[in-house]
Amino acid sequence: MNGIGIEANGAATIRGNAVHDNLSVGIIGTFGASILDNRVTGHSDPGDRGIDASGGRVAGNIVEGNYDGIEVSNAAVEHNR
């Protein structure tokens, strides 16, 4: 188990990954990174998050079994389940 599953920033796109059972956050995207079409599960301890995004776009992800599913600041969020 790792603390963070995937982390990216800027013009990066995180797409099509299965991210599960990390110690704190499944995917972190900052400074406009796009988080698209991923499956993020099993981040279930208090304070854990499936996806944490600042800026960018969070869309088409399956996010389940996390303490907090998606946490964003100034990001577009659409069509996640």
C-alpha positions in Angstrom: 0.0 0.0 0.0 1.1 3.5 -0.8 0.0 6.8 0.6 -1.1 8.2 -2.8 -2.0 6.1 -5.8 -1.4 8.6 -8.7 -0.5 12.3 -8.6 -0.2 14.6 -11.6 -0.3 18.3 -12.3 -0.5 20.9 -15.1 -1.6 19.6 -18.5 -1.4 16.0 -17.5 -4.3 13.6 -18.0 -4.9 10.6 -15.7 -7.1 8.2 -17.6 -8.3 4.6 -17.5 -6.6 3.4 -14.3 -7.8 1.1 -11.5 -6.6 2.7 -8.2 -7.4 1.0 -5.0 -6.5 0.6 -1.3 -3.9 3.4 -0.9 -3.3 4.8 2.5 -4.8 8.3 2.0 -5.8 9.4 -1.5 -6.4 7.4 -4.7 -5.7 10.2 -7.3 -4.5 13.8 -6.8 -4.7 16.2 -9.7 -3.5 19.8 -9.3 -2.9 22.9 -11.5 -5.4 21.8 -14.1 -4.8 18.1 -14.5 -7.7 16.1 -15.9 -8.9 12.9 -14.1 -10.9 10.9 -16.6 -12.5 7.4 -16.8 -10.8 5.8 -13.7 -12.1 3.4 -11.2 -11.1 4.5 -7.6 -12.0 2.3 -4.7 -11.1 1.3 -1.1 -9.8 4.5 0.4 -12.1 4.0 3.4 -10.4 5.3 6.5 -11.5 8.6 8.1 -10.0 11.4 6.0 -9.2 9.3 3.0 -10.4 10.5 -0.4 -10.9 8.7 -3.7 -10.1 11.8 -5.9 -8.7 15.1 -4.8 -8.6 17.8 -7.6 -7.6 21.4 -7.7 -8.4 23.0 -11.1 -8.9 20.8 -14.2 -11.6 18.4 -14.9 -12.9 15.3 -13.1 -15.2 13.2 -15.3 -16.4 9.7 -16.1 -14.9 8.1 -13.0 -16.3 5.3 -11.0 -15.7 6.2 -7.3 -16.9 3.8 -4.6 -16.0 2.5 -1.2 -14.1 5.6 -0.2 -14.5 7.7 2.9 -14.9 10.8 0.8 -15.5 10.2 -2.9 -14.4 13.3 -4.7 -13.1 16.5 -3.2 -12.5 19.5 -5.5 -11.5 23.1 -5.6 -12.1 25.1 -8.8 -12.5 22.0 -10.9 -15.2 20.9 -13.3 -16.9 17.7 -12.1 -19.3 15.8 -14.4 -20.7 12.3 -15.0 -19.0 10.5 -12.2 -20.7 7.7 -10.3 
